[in-house]
């Protein structure tokens, strides 16, 4: 199963895929990886959270991704691509995240798009998550990759045919030397400002929904409460941050003030009463202060 994520680390889609060689090359639909910021592959070999898109063709809706393994079990391709309407086929995929779901049906027809892409129309059910799954003949050989369904009709589903797949793989081999691999980010990795924008959008959507609801009065009170709470939190957060940032400077200022005082007076003046304090009519005179005055008069 292939799971894709956006730049906020949220899952945006899922699909299926199949190993085409033992060195970890996986074939899937190109639309499964569309707009993926990161992705992971869950298989019997374990979970791979670093994905490289080595080649993709939007017209054929096919893509190849590379995983770091050399123990994969590749699918067998049908030796005879002459599949016909009425043939029984089997599909294996992960519809709605239900891994390794097996279903069967018939080939309804062989279709050719305006771009020359051959499709197999089939009655095999295809749901979201089935894209990139395998379509097999009764011998268990690959004859197609399940890709889409026609919702307006009943049981009208499509798979990309083996002939199209073989042409796609041939193009990949021919362009292997010039192809530029695309390394996706590790699965669930996020960008902080995308996460922030996501939350802002969600909150804005909630507020707009509340404003246009039938209970506008309660919504107004809620908005006032949220605004006051936000201002309170911002004020105390900024105040605490300011005190934290200015703490070293305030301590340095106090230290310099203490040193200046000691330099001016020699030492911290003691508040010791002179011995003749009681004889001077009860007037208290401080010994150190008196000495300082005498020195100044001299």
SULQUIQUI-V215101 format. One record per helix or strand of 3 or more residues. SS is the DSSP state (A for helix, B for strand). FROM is the first residue (numbers start at 1). TO is the last residue. If there is no record, write none. Layout:
[[SS,FROM,TO] [SS,FROM,TO]]
//
This chain:
[[B,2,5] [B,11,15] [B,25,28] [A,30,33] [B,38,43] [B,46,48] [B,52,57] [B,62,66] [B,88,93] [A,95,97] [B,101,112] [B,118,122] [B,134,136] [B,142,149] [B,157,161] [A,162,174] [A,192,211] [A,216,265] [A,278,280] [A,287,297]]
//
